[in-house]
Amino acid sequence: MEHRFTTANFDGEVLGADIPVLVDFYADWCGPCKMMAPIVEELSQEYEGRVRIGKCNIDEEEEIAARYRIMSIPTMKIFVKGEEKASLVGAMSKDALKEQIERVL
């Protein structure tokens, strides 16, 4: 099951994580975000224990969205040891997203 990242837990769950973290920045009204949701959920199960995968609602977590300059959604960012290693904008296939995750493992 994917995580929900909020202002309260972002620094600990994402930046302080001991495994890579993929953050799906999304909004409930975003069509392409809804298309990505099942892919993100599948990957959270496939990579369980190896990569923490979760979502951050930009409407509810404006501070985080501003900190990472989220201009378009969906945006996926991959963090390793607190450092942003990849930023992917727009809907993509499961294989394309997996390829990006594999690059940081």
Sequence and secondary structure as in RCSB ss.txt:
>XXXX:A:sequence
MEHRFTTANFDGEVLGADIPVLVDFYADWCGPCKMMAPIVEELSQEYEGRVRIGKCNIDEEEEIAARYRIMSIPT
MKIFVKGEEKASLVGAMSKDALKEQIERVL
>XXXX:A:secstr
  EE  TTTHIIIIIT SS EEEEEE TT HHHHHHHHHHHHHHHHTTTT EEEEEETTT HHHHHHTT  SSSE
EEEEETTEEEEEEES   HHHHHHHHHHH 
